Amino acid sequence: MNPTDRPRRLRTDGIRPVVSETSLDATDLMAPVFVDATTDERVAIESMPGHERVPVEEAVARVTEVQETGVEAVMVFGIPASKDPEGRRAWAEDGVVQEAVRRITRETDVYVATDVCMCEYTDHGHCGILERGAREDAHLTVDNDATLDHLARIARSHAAAGADMVAPSGMMDGMVGAIREELDATGHAECAIMSYAAKYESAFYGPFRDAADGAPAFGDRRHYQMDPANAREALREVRLDVEQGADVLMVKPALPYLDIVRRVRETFDHPVAAYNVSGEYAMLHAANEKGWLSLEETALESLLSIKRAGADLILTYFAEDVADHL
Ligand code: PBG
């Protein structure tokens, strides 16, 4: 029997790139950068090979390294000098992110997004301020509405320092609206919001929590981050953020949630971002170290898959390495 249709005809070297459906470009990528107020030299992040926490003085140098690979956007995370129950260093004018962003925007032309969350700044490591639940035996939980004021303040301080985009990652109800309102009222209408709209309670964040020193001191984040079992709920979460004025919609993590990336892509017209998180990075490195798979090829294939699923931009710790090969 001769096959009537032969897809293999289009797999020769000459035509393969011509009929390729998905492309990956350095300009699709955003690189996370960690700035640390507790150190005056660069500190390697053990669980994320190749990544470092840099002091404020090195923030511009770090960003310049990113730009040299062709990546034109960064996401700044901060590790503050001190922590307290309210996370006060998160909105300090001389806070670590504010200082770093001021320097970066003064001295480079990189596009600067900032992570707006409280877990690196609170001594309990949760993404907001705490309250005890209504029942007598209730556990401490994050007070949603009280946290909104803090998030708005943090976002405003980042915008005032020069951030082009703020990215709230705490999964508080109403966070995008609260931030949009504050930015508009304080002369920062140009500052965009990329919402971590569908952020799951994921074990793939493990290495990041070492990197940013933001692990919860007790309990977990199940009462604010999403249940991995839910997909329809993600669309509901994303819709709320669209209604509140989000400019870019993020799904996080990426690889275990490509179905969500695809559904968000198909349901909304906004740009979709996917966060290829620390665990997705660390597991490829670990397997590569064992000689079990090729880091370069699996990283590239991962990012291509995320784009194919529908992401317009990808936050990834592979940004620099992959951009160098594109
Ligand atoms: C802070 C935040 C986290 C990540 C990004 N912002 C950690 C968390 O929610 O525990 C994770 C990023 C990664 O794993 O690469 N809310």
Boltz pocket constraint, residues with backbone or C-beta under 6 A from the ligand:
constraints:
  - pocket:
      binder: B
      contacts: [[A, 115], [A, 117], [A, 119], [A, 127], [A, 169], [A, 170], [A, 204], [A, 205], [A, 206], [A, 207], [A, 208], [A, 209], [A, 214], [A, 276], [A, 277], [A, 278], [A, 279]]
      max_distance: 6.0
